[in-house]
């Protein structure tokens, strides 16, 4: 799981001071000579996002930027994704972590959205002198991807997905749940770069961003069971709200199982 330490917060002073400090960590000092066509709106954005949201919950800048990357890629806010990809690198998110966060959007949101986001991330990595392709993170073969994926899936979700789809006719009763097992858990959750607890946290954020309400309940439960505290999950969804809108974030927040301990541990490859 990503760490939770960062430079000291300037304290409970005014929001503008806190916002300026966070903004500088992410993007560098703002040039006061920069013209702003909508200065009042800009002040609201910066003070809410960097003054308020970044001061809520115990998440480091790296984790917050991975959450932000997930939100922006999910809603295809590609200009903002470019800016925050650079910010993520600035605060220490590794290129592997960045790409893994985008890769795993494919099972939830489809390959086109993941590819669009990946193109932006690739451009920024190239501009920062990162040598591509990155080191391989895959750990499965064609022969064992299903078995390995099934082990992770059943450790997190049991057999509830296969059971829910068992009434599909003919081959679909097995092929449809197998697609999920093989792709999400076999191809992605077995990869290095992000542990399972972080993958579940980012998966919940992606589902909230996409407004996929039926999937929020099991993923909120498993995000905690996989090793994230309730407070960490709530902080991640608060971090998401300026990017995905308060109603979408609140829908997910209401599904977080308050009082549930993490029961599975932070299992994964890191």
C-alpha positions in Angstrom: 0.0 0.0 0.0 1.3 3.5 -0.7 2.7 5.4 2.2 1.0 8.0 4.2 3.7 10.6 5.0 4.2 14.0 3.3 5.6 17.4 4.0 4.1 19.2 7.0 0.7 20.8 6.5 0.8 24.6 7.1 -1.8 24.1 9.8 -5.3 25.3 10.4 -4.6 28.8 9.0 -6.6 30.3 6.2 -7.6 28.2 3.3 -5.7 30.3 0.8 -2.4 29.7 2.7 -3.0 25.9 2.8 -4.1 25.9 -0.9 -1.0 27.8 -2.0 1.3 25.3 -0.1 -0.3 22.2 -1.6 -0.4 23.8 -5.1 3.3 24.5 -4.9 4.1 20.9 -3.9 2.1 19.6 -6.9 2.8 22.2 -9.6 5.4 24.6 -8.4 4.8 28.2 -7.3 2.1 30.1 -9.2 3.3 33.0 -11.3 1.3 36.0 -10.0 1.7 37.5 -13.4 -0.3 34.8 -15.1 -3.6 36.2 -16.4 -6.7 34.4 -15.2 -9.9 35.1 -17.1 -12.0 33.8 -14.2 -10.0 34.6 -11.1 -13.0 34.2 -8.6 -13.8 30.7 -9.9 -10.1 29.8 -9.9 -9.9 30.9 -6.2 -12.8 28.7 -5.4 -11.3 25.7 -7.2 -7.9 26.0 -5.5 -9.2 26.7 -2.0 -11.7 23.8 -2.1 -9.4 21.2 -3.7 -6.0 22.2 -2.3 -7.1 24.0 0.9 -10.0 21.9 2.1 -10.0 18.5 0.4 -6.2 17.9 0.8 -6.6 18.7 4.5 -9.3 16.0 5.0 -8.1 12.5 5.9 -4.7 11.0 6.3 -3.5 10.4 2.7 -0.2 11.4 1.3 0.2 13.4 -1.9 1.2 10.3 -3.9 -2.0 8.5 -3.0 -4.1 11.6 -3.6 -2.7 12.1 -7.0 -3.2 8.4 -7.9 -6.9 8.9 -6.9 -7.1 12.1 -9.0 -5.5 10.3 -12.0 -8.1 7.6 -11.7 -10.9 10.1 -11.5 -9.7 12.1 -14.5 -9.1 9.0 -16.6 -12.5 7.6 -15.7 -14.3 10.7 -16.8 -12.0 11.3 -19.8 -10.9 14.8 -18.5 -7.8 14.4 -20.6 -6.4 18.0 -20.4 -6.6 17.8 -16.6 -5.1 14.3 -16.7 -2.1 15.6 -18.4 -1.5 18.3 -15.7 -2.0 15.8 -12.9 0.2 13.2 -14.4 3.0 15.6 -14.3 2.1 16.5 -10.7 2.0 12.9 -9.7 5.5 12.4 -11.0 6.6 15.6 -9.1 5.4 14.2 -5.8 6.9 10.8 -6.3 4.4 8.5 -7.9 6.4 6.1 -10.1 5.7 5.6 -13.8 4.8 2.0 -13.0 2.2 3.1 -10.4 0.8 5.6 -12.9 0.4 3.1 -15.7 -1.0 0.3 -13.5 -3.7 2.7 -12.2 -4.7 3.4 -15.8 -4.4 -0.2 -17.1 -6.8 -1.6 -14.5 -9.6 0.8 -15.6 -10.1 -1.4 -18.7 -12.3 -4.0 -17.1 -14.5 -1.4 -15.5 -14.8 1.3 -18.1 -13.7 -0.4 -21.3 -10.4 -0.5 -23.3 -11.1 2.8 -25.3 -11.2 5.0 -22.2 -8.1 3.2 -20.7 -6.3 3.7 -24.1 -7.2 7.4 -24.3 -5.9 8.0 -20.8 -2.8 5.9 -21.4 -1.9 7.9 -24.5 -1.9 11.1 -22.3 0.2 9.4 -19.6 2.6 8.1 -22.2 3.1 11.6 -23.6 3.9 13.0 -20.2 6.3 10.2 -19.3 8.1 10.7 -22.6 8.3 14.5 -21.9 9.9 13.7 -18.5 12.5 11.4 -20.1 11.1 8.1 -18.8 12.3 5.2 -20.9 9.5 3.2 -22.4 8.4 0.5 -22.3 8.5 0.2 -18.6 9.8 -3.0 -16.8 7.3 -5.8 -17.2 4.9 -6.3 -14.3 3.0 -9.3 -15.4 3.3 -12.5 -13.3 0.9 -14.9 -15.0 0.9 -17.1 -18.1 -1.9 -18.2 -20.4 -1.9 -21.5 -18.5 -2.3 -20.1 -15.0 -4.0 -16.7 -15.4 -7.5 -18.2 -14.6 -6.3 -20.1 -11.5 -4.3 -17.2 -10.2 -7.1 -14.7 -10.8 -9.7 -17.0 -9.2 -7.6 -17.3 -6.1 -7.5 -13.5 -5.7 -11.2 -13.1 -6.6 -12.4 -15.7 -4.2 -10.2 -14.3 -1.5 -11.9 -10.9 -1.9 -15.4 -11.7 -3.1 -15.9 -15.4 -2.5 -18.0 -16.9 -5.2 -20.8 -14.3 -5.2 -20.2 -13.1 -8.8 -20.3 -16.6 -10.3 -23.4 -17.4 -8.1 -25.2 -14.2 -9.3 -24.6 -15.2 -12.9 -25.3 -18.9 -12.6 -28.8 -18.5 -14.1 -27.6 -17.3 -17.5 -28.4 -19.7 -20.3 -25.9 -22.3 -21.7 -22.3 -21.3 -22.0 -22.9 -17.8 -20.7 -23.3 -19.0 -17.2 -19.6 -19.9 -17.1 -18.1 -17.7 -19.8 -19.4 -14.3 -18.5 -18.0 -14.7 -14.9 -14.8 -16.2 -16.4 -14.2 -13.0 -18.4 -14.1 -11.0 -15.1 -12.0 -13.6 -13.3 -9.5 -13.8 -16.1 -9.2 -10.1 -17.1 -9.6 -8.1 -13.9 -8.1 -10.5 -11.4 -6.0 -12.7 -13.6 -4.5 -10.1 -16.0 -4.4 -7.1 -13.7 -4.6 -7.9 -10.0 -1.7 -10.3 -10.3 0.6 -7.6 -11.7 3.2 -5.7 -9.7 3.3 -2.0 -9.2 0.2 -1.7 -7.0 -0.8 -4.0 -4.1 -4.4 -5.4 -4.0 -5.5 -2.9 -1.2 -4.5 0.0 -3.4 -6.1 -1.6 -6.5 -9.4 -2.0 -4.6 -9.3 1.6 -3.4 -8.7 2.9 -6.9 -11.4 0.5 -8.3 -14.0 2.0 -5.9 -13.0 5.5 -7.0 -13.3 4.5 -10.7 -16.8 3.0 -10.1 -17.9 6.1 -8.3 -16.6 8.3 -11.1 -18.5 6.3 -13.7 -21.7 6.4 -11.6 -21.9 2.6 -11.5 -24.0 2.5 -8.3 -24.8 -1.3 -8.2 -21.2 -2.1 -8.0 -20.4 0.4 -5.2 -21.6 -1.8 -2.3 -19.5 -4.8 -2.8 -16.4 -2.8 -3.8 -16.7 -0.5 -0.8 -17.0 -3.5 1.4 -14.0 -5.2 -0.2 -11.9 -2.0 -0.2 -12.0 -2.2 3.6 -11.6 -5.9 3.8 -8.5 -5.8 1.6 -6.6 -3.8 4.1 -7.8 -0.1 3.8 -9.2 1.5 6.9 -12.7 2.9 6.8 -11.1 6.4 7.2 -8.8 5.8 4.3 -11.6 4.8 2.0 -13.7 7.8 3.1 -10.7 10.1 2.5 -10.2 8.7 -1.0 -13.8 9.4 -1.9 -13.6 12.9 -0.5 -10.5 13.4 -2.6 -12.5 12.3 -5.6 -15.5 14.6 -5.1 -14.1 17.8 -6.7 -13.4 15.8 -9.9 -16.5 13.6 -10.1 -19.1 15.8 -8.4 -20.5 15.6 -4.9 -23.5 13.4 -5.7 -21.4 10.7 -7.2 -18.9 10.8 -4.4 -21.7 10.8 -1.8 -23.3 7.7 -3.4 -20.1 5.8 -2.8 -19.5 7.3 0.7 -22.9 6.0 1.8 -21.8 2.4 0.8 -18.7 2.4 3.0 -19.2 -0.2 5.8 -18.7 1.9 8.9 -17.1 -0.2 11.7 -15.9 -3.0 9.4 -12.3 -4.0 10.2 -9.9 -4.9 7.4 -10.0 -8.7 7.5 -7.9 -9.8 4.6 -4.8 -7.8 5.1 -3.0 -5.8 2.4 -2.4 -8.8 0.1 -0.7 -8.2 -3.2 2.6 -8.2 -5.1 4.5 -5.4 -3.3 
